[in-house]
Amino acid sequence: MKRREARIARKNQKQIRESGKKARLIEIVSTSETPRTLLNLEATKSIRVIAEPDSFMQSKMALKLFEYADREGEWSWGQKRNWCLQAIQDGTDCTIRTTMNQMSNLKWSEILAQNTGEKKRRKKHHSQPWDSICPEAQGRWIDINRYEEEIFRFRVGGKQRIWGVRHGTTFFVVWWDSEHQIYPTEKD
């Protein structure tokens, strides 16, 4: 019974931590006094309405490498956030740029259809809730003024992941995780 009780206690503690994180995120968003972006539409321009909401699936992925990129400092596990510095100095292309340029040649339906694993049952690239990543990354997400509750990750290789956000058909790179530490998968 002790194991069961301990497991239940851990589960309850996790739920309490998650509800506190969500409350903190809601408080930060609701206390904003000014919008982060202001639209200045001219009278001659109109907003294009898409007939089907899922039609982004038939569009190629647009890519923004540096607009939201968090490249200052380093993670507690020692990985620097400035992911392309060495590649730029060497005059060669970095893994992120190469991978994202390849992905930008694909439609979103093709990207989301890619699977991985022994039996190809797991999605290779997918979105996931903001509160599922490690606490350090959650704190950093707020520190860099990101408020999206859903983030997207691309699997590059065994442990390597590219994290960011998808707005419409555009993917904005935020982090490079070469050690799979932003969302560790070790079990209790």
N, C-alpha and C positions, 0 to 999 in steps of 0.2 A: 504494500500500500504506500510505502514511503516514496517510491519512485513515481507512482501515479500522482500523489499529492504534490511532489516537487515539480512534475511536468505541468500540472494545472496551475501551480503558483507562477512558474515561468511564463506560461501563456497569459495569465492575468496581468503580470508585470509588463509584458510586451504590449498588450492592448492599452494599458495606461500610458506608456511612453508614446505610442502612436497617436493617441487622442491628444496628448499634449503638443506633439509636433504639428498636428493639423490645426489646432487652436492657435499656435504661434504663427503659422503661415497665414491663416485667415486674418489674424490681428494685424499683421504687417501689411497685407493687401488692403484691408479696409481702412487703415490709417493713412494711406497715401492721399496726399492732398491734390496732386496734379497727375494727370495721365502720363505714362512714360513716353508715349508717342502721340503726336498731334497730326491729324490729317488736315491738309489744306487743299481741298478739292476745288478746282476751278469750275465755273458754271458750265463750261463746254465739255467737261469730262463726265462720264456716267459710269456707274459701277456695273461690271459685267456679272450677270446672274447665270449660274451654271444650272442646267436643266436637272442633272442628277447629282446628288451630293457625293456619291461614290465615284464620280468621274475622275477624281484625282488619281485613281488607280490606273487609268489609261494614259496618264501623263508621265513624262520622264522626270526623274528626280532633279530638281535644281539644287545647287550646292552653294553654301556660304561658309567658307573656311574660318574666317577671322572675326566676323561681326559679333558673335557671342562668345568667342573662344576665351577660356580662362587659362592664361599662360604665365601667371605670376606665382612665385614661390614654389613650394613642393609639398607633397603629401607626407603624412606622418610615417609612411613606410619607405620614404626616401626617394620616391620618384619625382623628378622635376616636372612641373606642369608645362614648361615651354617646350612642347613636343617636337617642333621642327627646327630648333636652333642648330643642332649639329648638322642636319641635312643641308640647311641653307649655307653654312660655312664650308661644307665639303663640295658644294656645287652639285650635289645629287638630290634626288627627290625623296621625300620622307614617306614612310608607310601610309600615313593618314592621307596625304595628298594623292598618292597612287591609288589607294583603295577607293577613296571617294570619287576620284575621276572615273574609275571603272564603273562604280555604281551609278554615276550620273548619266551613263549611257543606257541605263535600264529604266523601264517603266516601274512605277511603284508596285504594280501587280506582280511583276517578275521578282522584285526585291523581296516582297513579303511571302512569295511562294517558295523561296529557298529554304531547305531543311538541312539538318545536320544530325550527327549521332550515328550510332551503329545501324539502327533501323530507319534512319532518316525520318524520325517522328517529331523531333523538336524543331521549332522555328529558329532559323539561323539569325535573323534580324527581327527585332520586335520592340514594341513599346512596353513600358511597365510603369507602375505607380512611383511617384517621387519618393514616397515614404518607405519603399522597399530597399533603397540603397543604404549604404553604411551611414551611421550618424555623422561622421566627419564630412562626407560628401553632402549630406542634407544641410549641414550648417554652412558649408561653402556655397551651396546653391543659393541660399538666402543672402549670404555675404556679397555675392556677385550680382544681386538684384534680379534673380530669375524667380518667377512665381508660377511657372507651369507645374501642374500636378502630375503630368504624364511626361516622361522622358523616353527617348528612343535610343536603342543601342545597336550598333553593327558589330557582328563577330568577325574579327579579322583572321585569327588563327586560334591555336589551342587556348591560351589565356588572354590574348589581346582583344580589347574592345574599344570602340569609338563611341562616345556618349554625346548626345546632343538633343535638340528639339526639332520637331517637324511642325512647320506652319504651312498648311496647304500642301503644295508639292515641293516646298523648299526644306532642305535639311540644313540646320545650323550646327556646326561642330562646336562642342563645349570642352570636352575632356578626352584625353588619351589615357587608357588604362592598360598598360602592358603586363600587369601582374594579376589582373582579375580581382582587385581589392575593393573597387567601388561597390561591387555586388558580389561579396565572397559567397561561395557555395558550400563551404564546409558545414557539416551537420553537427548538432550538439553532442 
